[in-house]
Amino acid sequence: MLTNIRAEFTADIVLIDAKKLDEDDKLLDIFIRQESHFLIVGVNWSEQRQIEAMVKGASGYCEAFESAEIVNRAVECILAGDIWIQRCLVPKIISALTQTRRSHGAVAKTVNVEELMKMFLSLSTREIEVANLIQIGECNKNIALALDISERTVKAHLSSIFRKLEVVDRLQLAIFLKEIEQYRHQAKMT
């Protein structure tokens, strides 16, 4: 039974049928399991459902009719710590996650805006360029092409950014940047 899934397995990645999630909304709670990543496979699953699943902790969504090569790329991407979702949904997911965090009182690590800004300002100009491209959903290869650097250099910049901002992955980085953006906007308004 899927409701008992949490106690019954250990896996790096789990593929789950979107239909099962539509049949029982409570199954979205399985994504809280931190040891496993979940890739949802469905047929024309709505953008809203994809966003909802990502906010709950899923690692990605892939159409059922995708080739084995695409599904393998999705799995590799997720296992590398990234998410697999349509690029156009990235800003929507970031906004939804930011709102969720704010409504639960978990904005960044603390609400100390000065500390967040200090962390952000510790980034080099190139690190800010890389971070901004991450925020819009670019992959390392596209970042390397856009900035005329190697993918290895992109990875080095990302490691430095993660360390300086105390985030663990690209999604947390994007959320951090969105929060900084919002603080800057609020500061201009006051």
C-alpha positions as CSV (number, residue, x, y, z in Angstrom):
1,M,0.0,0.0,0.0
2,L,1.4,3.4,-1.0
3,T,0.4,5.1,2.3
4,N,2.9,2.9,4.1
5,I,5.7,3.7,1.6
6,R,7.8,5.6,4.1
7,A,8.6,2.6,6.3
8,E,8.9,0.0,3.5
9,F,11.9,1.1,1.3
10,T,15.2,2.9,0.9
11,A,16.1,4.3,-2.5
12,D,18.0,7.2,-3.9
13,I,15.3,7.9,-6.4
14,V,11.7,6.8,-6.7
15,L,9.5,7.2,-9.8
16,I,5.8,7.7,-8.9
17,D,2.8,7.8,-11.2
18,A,1.0,11.1,-11.2
19,K,-2.3,9.3,-11.3
20,K,-1.7,7.8,-7.9
21,L,-1.2,11.3,-6.5
22,D,-4.4,12.4,-8.1
23,E,-6.2,9.5,-6.5
24,D,-4.9,10.4,-3.0
25,D,-3.7,13.9,-2.2
26,K,-2.2,12.6,1.1
27,L,0.5,10.8,-0.9
28,L,2.2,14.2,-1.5
29,D,3.4,13.8,2.1
30,I,5.8,11.1,1.1
31,F,8.0,13.7,-0.5
32,I,9.0,14.8,2.9
33,R,11.2,11.7,3.0
34,Q,14.7,13.3,2.9
35,E,16.7,10.2,2.0
36,S,14.9,9.7,-1.3
37,H,14.2,11.8,-4.3
38,F,10.9,11.5,-6.2
39,L,10.4,11.9,-9.9
40,I,6.7,12.1,-10.8
41,V,5.8,10.6,-14.2
42,G,2.4,11.6,-15.7
43,V,0.5,12.5,-18.8
44,N,-0.2,16.2,-19.3
45,W,-0.2,16.8,-15.5
46,S,-1.2,20.4,-14.9
47,E,1.3,23.1,-14.1
48,Q,-0.4,23.8,-10.8
49,R,-0.1,20.1,-9.7
50,Q,3.6,20.1,-10.7
51,I,4.2,23.2,-8.6
52,E,2.2,21.8,-5.7
53,A,4.3,18.6,-5.8
54,M,7.6,20.5,-6.0
55,V,6.6,22.7,-3.1
56,K,5.8,19.5,-1.1
57,G,9.3,18.2,-1.9
58,A,9.2,16.3,-5.1
59,S,12.4,16.5,-7.2
60,G,10.9,16.6,-10.6
61,Y,8.2,15.8,-13.2
62,C,8.5,14.0,-16.5
63,E,5.9,13.1,-19.1
64,A,5.2,9.4,-19.4
65,F,5.8,9.5,-23.2
66,E,9.4,10.8,-22.9
67,S,12.1,8.7,-24.3
68,A,14.2,6.5,-22.0
69,E,17.1,8.9,-22.7
70,I,15.2,11.9,-21.4
71,V,14.0,9.9,-18.3
72,N,17.7,8.9,-17.7
73,R,18.8,12.5,-17.9
74,A,16.1,13.5,-15.5
75,V,17.2,10.8,-13.0
76,E,20.9,11.8,-13.4
77,C,20.0,15.5,-12.9
78,I,18.0,14.7,-9.8
79,L,20.7,12.5,-8.3
80,A,23.2,15.4,-8.9
81,G,21.0,17.5,-6.6
82,D,19.1,19.5,-9.2
83,I,15.4,19.5,-10.0
84,W,13.8,18.4,-13.3
85,I,10.9,20.6,-14.3
86,Q,9.9,22.8,-17.2
87,R,12.1,25.9,-17.1
88,C,9.0,28.2,-17.3
89,L,7.8,26.8,-13.9
90,V,11.0,27.6,-12.0
91,P,10.0,31.2,-11.1
92,K,6.5,30.0,-10.1
93,I,8.0,27.3,-7.9
94,I,10.4,29.7,-6.3
95,S,7.6,32.2,-5.6
96,A,5.4,29.4,-4.2
97,L,8.2,28.2,-2.0
98,T,9.1,31.7,-0.8
99,Q,5.4,32.3,0.1
100,T,5.2,29.0,1.9
101,R,8.4,29.7,3.9
102,R,7.2,33.2,4.8
103,S,3.7,31.9,5.9
104,H,5.4,29.3,8.1
105,G,7.8,31.9,9.6
106,A,10.9,30.3,8.0
107,V,12.2,33.1,5.9
108,A,15.9,32.2,5.1
109,K,17.7,31.1,8.2
110,T,16.9,34.2,10.2
111,V,14.9,37.3,9.5
112,N,18.0,39.4,10.0
113,V,18.0,41.2,6.6
114,E,21.3,42.8,7.3
115,E,23.0,39.4,7.7
116,L,21.4,38.1,4.5
117,M,22.5,41.2,2.6
118,K,26.0,40.8,4.0
119,M,26.1,37.2,2.9
120,F,24.9,38.2,-0.6
121,L,27.4,41.0,-0.9
122,S,30.2,38.5,-0.1
123,L,29.7,37.0,-3.6
124,S,32.0,38.0,-6.4
125,T,30.6,39.6,-9.5
126,R,31.0,36.3,-11.4
127,E,29.3,34.4,-8.6
128,I,26.3,36.8,-8.8
129,E,26.1,36.2,-12.6
130,V,26.1,32.5,-12.0
131,A,23.5,32.8,-9.2
132,N,21.2,34.9,-11.3
133,L,21.3,32.3,-14.1
134,I,20.5,29.6,-11.6
135,Q,17.6,31.6,-10.4
136,I,16.0,31.6,-13.9
137,G,16.6,27.8,-14.2
138,E,19.7,27.5,-16.4
139,C,21.7,24.4,-16.3
140,N,25.5,24.4,-15.8
141,K,26.1,23.8,-19.5
142,N,24.0,26.9,-20.5
143,I,25.7,29.0,-17.8
144,A,29.1,28.0,-19.1
145,L,28.1,29.0,-22.6
146,A,26.5,32.3,-21.5
147,L,29.5,33.3,-19.4
148,D,32.2,31.8,-21.7
149,I,33.6,29.6,-19.0
150,S,33.9,25.9,-18.5
151,E,31.3,23.8,-16.7
152,R,34.0,22.9,-14.2
153,T,34.3,26.6,-13.4
154,V,30.6,26.9,-13.1
155,K,30.6,24.0,-10.5
156,A,33.4,25.8,-8.6
157,H,31.5,29.0,-8.5
158,L,28.4,27.1,-7.3
159,S,30.3,25.4,-4.5
160,S,31.6,28.8,-3.4
161,I,28.1,30.4,-3.6
162,F,26.5,27.5,-1.6
163,R,29.2,27.9,1.1
164,K,28.9,31.7,1.3
165,L,25.1,31.8,1.4
166,E,24.8,28.7,3.5
167,V,22.5,26.9,1.1
168,V,22.7,23.3,0.0
169,D,21.3,23.3,-3.5
170,R,20.2,25.3,-6.5
171,L,16.6,25.5,-5.3
172,Q,17.6,26.9,-1.9
173,L,19.9,29.4,-3.8
174,A,17.0,30.5,-6.0
175,I,14.8,31.0,-2.9
176,F,17.5,32.9,-1.1
177,L,17.9,35.2,-4.1
178,K,14.1,35.7,-4.4
179,E,14.0,36.7,-0.7
180,I,16.9,39.2,-1.2
181,E,15.0,40.6,-4.2
182,Q,11.9,41.1,-2.0
183,Y,13.8,42.7,0.8
184,R,15.4,45.1,-1.7
185,H,12.0,45.9,-3.1
186,Q,10.5,46.5,0.3
187,A,13.4,48.8,1.3
188,K,12.8,50.9,-1.8
189,M,9.1,51.2,-0.9
190,T,9.9,52.5,2.6
